[in-house]
């Protein structure tokens, strides 16, 4: 952290002129001068670059955050009906003209960006030649894409006098005495803005008022919060000193920001605007000949908004709507995003928008993935008209938010006898989708589609039904049926976009799991090529990530997952789906603490809604916790996965089986874990899921089980991929007990990004070298295993336990000692290991003698102490 301004300026200038850099990200609490620092740096950069330099300034606000691409509306074109991917592609070219002009893109208050704008910023940083300067308020929820810009090393982060999110979490965990949930940490980080004193008062206040509770092994924040009185006093003092007209202008900006200066000048005296700009209470920017007004400090509008009564706010909204729609006020040309903003603004005013505007805006908001805004707009349209289109849009928005019963009530108000053929299909697929995914009535939903299909003859309507049916078949684990249905949809001319999206997304995931990796890219591309509700794309993304993993490109899988988490903009269910994607890839990569954070972050949503991906989320969470050796946590997550699993999640039954493998391993039941791994292999293979079968085979190998080697050889002949080659090499080296080959496998796994699996292979190499009497080689492999383990969050798998534990026991003695420590009797151990009770007694006696343990209790203590590495 740099607090002196000279040092800040020098660091900023160096970052903006570094030939190998892309810019810099400034972080700090409100009022520390981030924007002033940025403006000064921009002036110095522009002066040094000369007349050809171009500066693009974007200011994010609370109101633009509600609108996709809202902050960039004055700089980029968002044509009606465009999907986000298309806008992202064209926006980069609009922001960065041909070579010859140095370009600096400034994003002020990037924490207030909507998810799509944040993704655009990330892409400008990583793929354009522009320099990017970001200011971001510490302590506010920040889009994942903006966090990734500095967290992934694309831009250096410069902190200006505040705690980081990680430091806030550490302080909270220290005060509360245990892990803190992602949501609680983000909430406190948002409210404290990294201010240590405010942080302390927040946590103490929450404890005093019973606002924090220990749930599922971590602290959750469920109670109310209060604002920091000293900070509020400071803001109130500044506001009291402003001219009345300037203060009124700020109140309008607290309702909607930014505003055209021409509109604001029609509401307050122009002299008040000039006074506001002079004292930095207002900031005026110019683009394409148009002036826009922003608040001089975001805390001004935040404070005014919090203090504003309902009637006062409604009056200001009404006045703004009238001003924005006046024909005699020269305002810029209205874009689709502007119209969406205006419609949302008018909704809670005394100048409600026309019905057609409401319905159209609701539809556009849904396809941009803003289901909460969709619900607001569609509810208003339905209340005024009873229109079927508004009802269907509302039902879909409610369904996508996980409220299946509410969606069912909305849909059941329709009499299907009154509907045309097209309307009947539209209504019925909404009802079937809600039945299947949200109400967990899979068979009833499938039957509903079958009955509907018998009544329809028009080809494109049949294709729409079959598109949804392909999704059902995929989730039910009938992958061949899924591909048959999807192929019929994708080869029918004139099919609706939604049917194409359903079919292509289902085909992408089915092909990935069946091992038809060469077919996945075309289905992913087809999914992205059509308009679709935001949640549909995540099935295709899971297939794309799974394919990349099997191809040995964990880095590509991570990019796919991160991208989809970024564009979710924290809206459900997309955000939870993005967290599952990222968590899954991190489990495979061996970044277990990060995986657990993401998967736990999604757990609350799935617990509340019962969404179909809930079982998948809990399965991977149990796997991650099990590999870390957290037996209790893994067992709890596995219980959740079992509870959430039903017919809708049949496709992911192999993951549930793998979760049981690692839960048993964490419980030190190696025999049971190996048996569970064989069950996972059988489950995946029986349904033709060759990809999950490979993953299950690798789990068995990491547990030291090579009994399925012949089956693995046959499997790798059916699915030709880099991961399969690695797994087979691992199996053959382990079967030969060849330490050198196992070390090579560990290196190859690490190079492929599979660090936890690499740690297990290195640990197995150390054990193999040790059994052959190769002490030096064993020490080398053991050091490798320890290094890899360190980078994975300190997992404690059976292989790592055997190699890294300091107990002077043979492999069999160690295995039996672990079972003794887990509470098993000699008879139980004998049955598990297929030994005689006398043989077990002999090994227990030898272990006690070597460890100086007088009895089983002392042996248990010694084993537990050794495993607490």
N, C-alpha and C positions, 0 to 999 in steps of 0.2 A: 504494500500500500504506500502511495506517495502522497503526502499532504502539502508540501510546499508547491506554490504555483509555478515557480521557475522549473522545478523538476517535472511537473505535469506538462508544461508547455514543451519542454525539450523532448519528453517521451512521446507526446502526441505528434510533434513535427517529424521526429525520426520515423515513426510508424507510417505517416502519410507519404514520406519520400523514400522509404526503403524499396529499392528496386525488386527485391524478392518478396515483398509483403503485399497484402491486399487492403490494409487499412487498420482500424483499431476500434475497440468497443469500450466506451466509458460507462462505468457503473458508479452509482452513488445515491445517497438518500436525497429526498426532496430538499431543494434549497442549497445544495452544496456547490452549485455553479457548473453543472455539466454542460448546459446549453450555452452559457457564456463562454466556457472553455472551448466548446466546439466551434462557435462562431468565430472566435479569435483565430483558432487553428485554420478554419476555412479561409479567412482573409489572408493569412500568411501563405497558405498553399496556393491560392489564386494569384497572389502577387508574384510568387516564384514561378508559376507555370506560364504566366503571360496571358495575352488577350484571347488565345484559343481555348483556354480552360473553361469547362462547363461544370456548374454546380447544380445538382438536383436535390432540392430540400423537401423532405417529407416529414410532416408532423402528425403523429398518431394521437388520437384523443379517445376519451371514453365512448363517445357516440359513434365514431368511425369503427371502433372495435366490434360493434354489433353488425356491421355490414361487410360481407366478403369483398376484399380489395378496396375497402372504404378509404383507407389512408392514401391510396395511390390514385383515387378517382380523378384528380386534377392533372395527372401526368400520363395515364394510360387509357386505352380504349377498351371497354368491356361491352362488346356487342350483345344484343338481346339473344338469349338462348345459348350463349357460350358456356362450355363446361370449363371448370377450373384449369384443367391441363392445357386447353387451348389458349386461355388467357395468359398462363405462365409462359408459354412458348413465345407469344408475340410481345409480351411486356418487356422482356429483356432487350429486344431489338429497339423498342421505342425509347427505353431509358439510356441506352448506350449507342450513340451514333457511330458512323464509320471511323476508322483509325485516323489520327491526326488531331483529334480533340481530346486532351486529357479530361477525364470525367471523374467527378467526386460525387457519390451518392450519400447524402446525409439523412439518417433516420433518427429523428428526435422522439424520445419517449417510446422506444421500440417495444417496451413491455405492454403497450396498449394496442399493438397491431393485432388484427384478426389473423387467423391461422393461415389463410391463403397469402396475405401480404407478407407474413413472416417467412413463408416458404419462398416467395419471390426474392426477398432479401437474401436468404440463404443461397439461392441459386446465383444471384448477382455476385455474391462473395466468392463462390466456388467455381463459377464457370464463365464469368465475364472479365473484361479487362479493366472495369471501373474500380476505383478505390472506394471503399465503403467506410463511413464513420457513423458509428451507432452510439446514441446515448440511451441509457436504460436505467430506470430507477431501481435501486436495490430494495428488496423486500416486497416487490409486487409480483404477482403471477406472470411469468414470462412464457411466451410461446416456445414450444420445444425447438422449433427451427432456429430461433434467436439464441437460445441456450447452446445449441449445437455449434453455432458459429464460433463461439470462443472456447467451448468445452472440447471440441474436436480439433482445436488448434488452428482453425482457419484465420481467425483474427486474435491478436493479443488482447487480453482484458486488462484494463487499467481501473483499479478500484480507488474511489475518491472518498475516503473517510467513513466506511461502513463495513459491517460484518458481511461475509458471504453467506449464501444459503447453507453451505456445508458447516460453517462455523456456528450458525444459528442452531442447526440440528444437533451439533455436538453439545452446545450449551444446554439445550433442552434435555438431551439424554442424560447429561450430568446431573441436572436439577431433579429430573423425574426418576432417575435411577434405572433406566431401561430404554430399549429401542422405541423410537417415535415413528408413527405412521407417516407416509409420504404426505397425505392430506393435512395432517396436523402441522408438520414442519412447514409446508407451503403456506398454510394459513397464518402461522406466526411470523414467518419470513415476510409475508405480504404486509401484515399489520405493523410489524416492528420497523420495516424498512432497514433492517440491519442495525438499528439503534440499540446498543446494549442495555441502556436504562429502560427503554420501552419494552424490550424483550423480557427483562426481569419482571417488570410490573405485569406484563401479560400472563406469564407463566404462573406467578404467585397468585394473581387474581383468579385464574382458572382453577388452581388447586383449592383456593379458599371457597370458591362457589361451586365446587364439584363439577367443574366443566371438563375435566379430563378423566378418562377411564382406561383401565388396562383391559384390552380385548385382544384375543388371539395372539398374545405374547408381545403386543406393542401398545404404546399409549395412543389413544384416539382422542381428538378434541371434539366434543359434542355440545359444549355449552356456549352461551353468548359471549361477545367480546365488547370491550369499551375502547373509546379513542383516548389517545394520550392528551391529557388536559394541557400540559405545558405547550405542546405543539399547537393545539387549537387556539390557545391564548395568543401565540405568536402570529398565527394567520389572521385571527380576528383583529388584532392591532393593525396589521397592514391593511386590511380591508376598510377599517374605520377611517383611515387617512385618505381614502380615494374620493374623488369627486362623485357626486350622486349619479351623474350620467354614466360615468365609467363603471361604477358598481352595477348599474342596471344592464350595461352591455355585457358584463361578466355573468350576470344572471341568465341572459339569453344564451350565452356560450355554455353555461352549465347544463342547459337543456339540449343543445345541439352544437357540436364543434367539429370542424370550423364552419364559419358562416361567411358568405360573400359580403364584403364591406358595403356594397350597394344596398343589400338587404338590411344589414345592421344599421346603416345610416338612415334608413326609413323608419326605424324604431326608436332611435336615440339621437340626440344632437351630435352633429359631426364634430363639434368642438370637444365633446366628451371623448370621442374616439381619438382625436389628436392628443388630448391630455393623457389618455390611457396609454398610448404608444410612447409618449414622452417619459412617463414614469415607469415604463416597462410592465405595466399591468396588462397591456394588450400587446400582441405581436402581429404585425401585418406582413404578409408575404405576397409576392406577385408571380403569376404564371400565365403565360399566353395572354398578357394584357389585362388579366383579371386580378383584383385584390381580394385576399381572404384574411379574415381575422381569427386569431387564436388567443387564448388566455396567456398572459405573460408568465404565469406559473400554474401548473396543474393543480396545486393544492388550493388555489383560490376557488376554482370551479368545484372541486371536490367538497370543500367546506360549505359553499353556497348551496350545492345540491342536497347535502345532508340536512341543512337547516330549513329547506324549503318545504312548505306545506303542500298538501295535495291540490287544493284549489288554486294556489298561487302557481304551481307548476303547470296545471292545466291551462290557466289563462295565458301563460307565456308560450306554451305550445301552440295554442290557437292563434296568437298574434304572429308567431313565426310562420305557421302554415299560410296565413293570409299574405304575409309579406313575401314568402317564397313563390306564391302563385300569382302575385300581382303582375299584370301585363306591362304596367308602366315602370316597373323596376328592372333595369338592365342587368339580368343575371346571366351567368354562363349557360351554354347549351346543356340541357339535362341529359345525363347518361342513365343507363339502366340502374346502376348502383345508386345514383342520385334519386331516381324515382323510388327505389326501394327504401332509401332513407326517409324520403318525404312521406311515403305511405305509412311507415312505422311511426314517424313523428305525429302524423295526423290522427293516428288510431286513438290516442288518449287525449284528444283535444275536442273542442266544440265545433270543429270543422272536419268531420269525418270524411275519409276518402271515398270516392265513388266505388260502388260495388265491384265493377269490372277491374278497377285498380287493385282492390283488396285481393280478389281471387287470383289475378295474374301475379301479384307480388308474393302471395303465399306459395304458389307453384315454383316461382323462381327461387325463393328462399329454400324450399325443400331440395331442389336440385343442386343448390350450393352447399347443402349439408347443414343448414341452420334450422334444426327441427323445433327449437323453442320459439324462434321468430315465426316459423311456419305455423305453429299451433296458435299463436296469438292472432295472426292475420286470418287464418282459416276459420277460427272460432268466431271472429267478428263477422266474416262473410256469411257463415252459416246462420248466425243469429239474425242477420238482416234478410236472408233470402230463402233459407232451406234448400239451397242449390245442391244438386248431387255432386258436382265437381268439388265444391267447397267441403262437403261431407267426406268425400273420398280422400281429399288432401289432408283434412284434419285427422282422419282415422290412421292414415299412413304416418303422419308426424307423431301421433300419440304412440302408435305401435313401435316405431323406431326408437322411442324413448323408453321402451320396456314396459309400458302400461297396457298390457293385453286386455284386461277386463274392461278398461275404459274404451279401448278401440272396438271391442265386441259390442258394447252398448251403443256406440255411435253407428255401427254398421247394421245392427239388428233393427234400427228404426226404419230401415228401407224395406219396402214390399217388393220382392223380386218380380212379381207378376206385372208390375208397372214399368219395367225396364225394357229398353230395346236390347237387341243382341249385343251390341258393343258395350252398353251400360251394364248388362248382366255379367259379361266377362270381367269388366273392370271391378265391379262390386264383389264378385265371387272370388277373384284371385286375392283381393285384399283380405277377405274373410278367411280364406284358406291359409294364407301366409300367417295371419295372426293366430289362427288355430294351431298351426304347426310350431311356429317359433316361440310365441309368447305364452300361449295357453297350454303347451306341451301335450296336445292332442294329435299326435302324429297320424295315427290310423284314421281318425275322423277327418283330418284335413285331406289325406290322400283319397279317401272315399268321396269327399266333396268334389275334388277335381275330376274324378272318374265320372261322377254323375253329370257334372257340368259339360264334360267333353261329349257326352252322348247327345247333348242338346244343341251343339254348335257344329256348323258345317263350313263356315267361312275360313279359308286357309290361314290368314294372318291371326285371326282370333284363336284358332287351334294352336298356332305356334306360340302364342302368349301363354296359353294353358300349359303347353309342353315345356316352355322355358321354366316356369315355376315347378313343374313336375320333375325336371332335371335336378333342381336344387333339392327337392325332397328326396329323390333317389340317392343323391350324393350323401346327404346327411344320414340316411338310413343304411349306408354302407353298401348300397347296390350300385357299384361304380360302373359296371358294364351297362346296366340299364340307363344310368345317368348319361353316359357318352352316346348311347343310341338316341336318346331323346334330344340331347344337345345338338347332335349332328343334324337331326331333322329340322330343328329350329334354325340353325345357322345356314342351312342350304335352301330355306324357303324365301322367295323374293318378297320384298316389301314388308318385312317383319318389323314390329315396333322396337324401338331402342331398348325398352325395358326387358323384352323377351330375349333380345340378343345379349344384354348384360347378364341376365340370369344364366342363360345357357353357357356363355363363354366363360364366366367365372366358375361355374360348377365344373366345366370341362377342364379348366386349368388346374384346379385342385385335384380332380380325379386322376388326370394324366400324371401329375407329379407323384401321387401316392402309388399308382400302378406301375411306376417306373418308365412310363412313356415320356421321358424327359424331352425328347426332340419336339414333341407336340405342344409343350407348355407355352413357349414364347408366342405362338400365333394366337392362342386363346387369351393370354394376358393382353396382347395388343388389341385384340377384338373387343375385349372388355372395356379398355380405355378409350376406344374410338367412338363410343356412343354415350348419349345422355343417360344418366342413371341416378337414383338416390344414392347418397354418399356411402351408405353402409354396404352396398353390393360389392364394391371393389375389394373388400378385405379378404374374401375367399380366394380371389385370384392372386392377391398379394401373398397369402399363405402358401399357395401353390408355387409361386415364383421363388419365395424364400426357401421352401423345401427343396426345390430343384437346384438352387444355387448351393445349398449345403451338400447335396448328393454329388454335385460336380466339383466339390472341394473348394468352393468359393464362399467361405463364411463371410468374407468382407462384403461381397455382393449382397448376400442375404441380409447383412446388417444395414446396408444402405437402403434396401427395399423396405425393411421394417421401420427404420428411422423416418424415411420419407412419409410413410403412411401415418405414423404417429404425429408428425409435424402438421400434416394437412387436416388432422382431425379437429384442431383448434379447441381441444378439451370438451367438445360436445359429444354426448353419448347417443348411441352406443359406439360411435366411431373411435372415440378416445380410448375406451376400454379395449376395443379390438386392436388398436395400435399398440397399447401396452402389452397385450398378449403376444403380438408379433415380435416386438422388441425383446420381451422376456424370454420367449422361446429361443430366439437366436442367441441370446446371452447365455442361456443354459448350455446350448450346444458348444458355444465358444469357451465356456468355463468361467465367465464373469458372473459368478454366482451371487454375490451381494447385490449387484446392479439388477440382475434378473429378479431376485426376490423383491426388490423395491418396486419394480414395474408390475410384477404379478400381484403383489399385495395391493398396489394402487388400484388395480382393476377389480379386486375381490369385492369391495363394498358394492359396486354397481351390480355385479352378478348375484350377490347375495340378495339384493333388493328385487331384482327383476326376473331371475331364473333364465336369463338369456342363454341360448344354446352353447355359446362358447365358455360358459361358466365352468363346466366340467373340464374342458381343455385347460383353462387357466389354472384351476386347482390341481390338475394332474401335473403340470409343469412346475407349479410351486412346490408340490410334495417332492418331486424329483430333485429340485434345487436344494431344498432343505435337507433331504435325505443324504445327498452327496456332501453336504456340510457337516453331517453327523448329528443334526438336530432331530432326534427321534420323535420327540413330542410334537414339534412343529410339523414334521412330515406326516405324522399320523393324523393330526387335526386337518391338514390340507387334503389328505387322502379321503378322510371321512366326508369332507365337503364335496370332493369329486364324485364319490360314490352316490351321494345324495342327489347331486345335480345331473348325474348321468341317466339318460333314458333313450328311447328309440331315436330321438333327434340327433343324438351324439354317437350313434353306432360307429360312424366312420372313425372316430377318435378313441375307440376302445383300446387299440394298441398303446396309446399314451397312458391310459388309465392303468393298464397292466404294467407299464414301465414305472409308473409312480409307485406301485406296490413293491416292485423290485428294490428301489432305493430306500423306501420306508423300512423294509425288512433288513436291508443292509445297515441302516442307521441303528436299528435295534440289535445289531450284532448277530442276526440270524442268517448266517451266510448260506447255510443249506436251503433255508426257505427262500432267500433272495435268488439263488441260482435256479430253483424250481420255478419261481415266478418269472424269471427271465425266459425260461424255456416255454412257459405258457404264453408270454408276450410274443415270442417268435411264432408259435402255433397260431395265435389269434390273427396276427398280421398276414401270415402266409395263407391261411384258410380263405381270406377274402381277397387274395391277389394283391395286397398292399406291399409291394416289394420294397419300397423305400422305408416305411416303418419297420419292416422285417429286418433290414440291414441295421437300423438303429438298435433294435432289440438284440440282434446277434452281438453287436459291439458291447452292449451292457453285459451280456453273459461273459464275454471275454474279459472285460474289466474286472469281473468278479472271479476270474481264474478258471472259468468253465469252458473247456474245449470239446465237450462231448458232441456238439452239433457241427463239427468241422466239415463233415461230408455234406451235410445239408447246406452249409454256407457256400461251399464250392459250387454246388448246383445253383444256388441263388445268384451268385456273381456271374454265372453264365447267362442268366436271364436278364440281368440289369447291368449294363456296361457303364460304370461311372467311376470317377476318381475316388470317391469315398468307399465304394465297394472294394476297390483295389487295396486301399489302406487297411480296411477291416480284415480282408483275407490275409494280408501280410502279417498283421497283428496275430491272427489266429495261428498261422503256421509257425511263427517265431515262438509263440507261447507253447504250442504243442511240442515243439522241439526243446523247450526250456533253454533257448539260446539267448544268452544275455546280450551278445553283440547285436544280433538281429533285432531284439526288443529295443535296444538303444536307438537303432536306426529308425525303427517304427516311431519311437517317441519323437525323434527329430522331425520326421515327416508329418506327424500329427500336429506338432507345434507349428510347423510351417504352413499347414492348412488352416490354422486358427482354432484348432481343437485342443485347447490348453489343458483342460482337466483330464481328458482322455490321454493326452500326452504324459501328464503327471503319473497316471496309473501305469502306462506302459514303461516309463522310466523306473517306477517303483518295482514293477515285475522284473525288469532287467536287473535291478540291484539284488533282488531275492535270488534270481537265477545265477548270477555271478557268485553270490555268497554260498549257494549250495554246491557250486563247483570248486570252491576254495579260492576263487579269484578275488582276493581282498581289495586290491587297488581298484579294479574295475567296479566292484560293488560300491566302494566309497564314491567313485565318480558318478555312477548312476544314481546313487542315493542323493548326492548333492543336486543333480539335475531335477530329481523328483521334488526335492525341498524347494528349489527355486521356482518351479512351475506351480507348486502348491501355493506358494506365497502370492503369486499373481492371480490366483483364482479365489481368493478370500479364505484360504486355509481350509479346504475340504478335508474330510477324514473318511475316505473310502476304505474298504477292506484291503485293497492293494497297498495304499499308503500307510495304513496301520501296520501291516506286516513288515514293510520296508523301513519305516521311519521310527517305529517304536523302539525304545532302547532296551527292551527286555531280553535277557540272554537265554532265549528259549528257541527250541526247534519250531518249525512251522506247525507241526501237529500239536506240540505243547501249547503254543500260542493260541491256536484255534480253540483248543479245549479250555484254556484259561479264560478266553474272552467269553465263552458260553457260561462258564462258572460265574463270571462277573455279572452276566446278564440274568442270573438267577435260576439257571437250569440245573436240574438234578443230574447225578451221574447216569441214571437210567434214561432220562430224556436226551442227554448228550449222546449216549450210546446208540439210541434209536435214530437220531438225526444223522450220525456219521457212519452208521452201519458197523459199529464196533461192539465188542463185548464190554459189559460193565467193568470187569476186572481190568481190561486194557485202559479204559478211561480212568479208573482209580490210580493205575500206575502212572499215567501221564500227569494227573493232578498232583500226586506225591512228588514227582520229579520237578514240576514247576514250582511247587512250594519250597522244595529244598534249594533250588537255584536262586529263588527270590528271597529266601530267608523268612518265608511266611509260615506261621505256626498253624494256621487253619484256613478254611475257605474264605472267611471274612477278610483276613489279611491278604489273601491272594486277590480277592476282589478289589481291595484298596490299591494294591500295587498295579493291577491292570488298569484301573480307572485313572490313576495318577499318570501312568505312562501314556495313555491316550489323550490326556489333556495337554497336548503339545502347544 
